[in-house]
């Protein structure tokens, strides 16, 4: 059975907005790439039952 993943978009003010739920690791990564091409905001793939962060795209570098 495939795991279900959720993709969230993190806005500059720190708020997180849910974008989509996807079944399967590979489809989730493909959707992450698709969404990342359309925004400069950070996107995260999460497995909510375990609270595991699976992947991140468009992550801003930490400023000193």
TASUL-V298975 format. One line per field, one symbol per residue. psi: psi as a letter, one per 30 degrees, with the letter a starting at -180 (. if undefined). Layout:
# TASUL-V298975
psi->???
This chain:
# TASUL-V298975
psi->kklklkkkkklfgfkkkkelkkkkeeeeeeeeeeeffflflkkkkkjeefgkjelklgkkkkk.
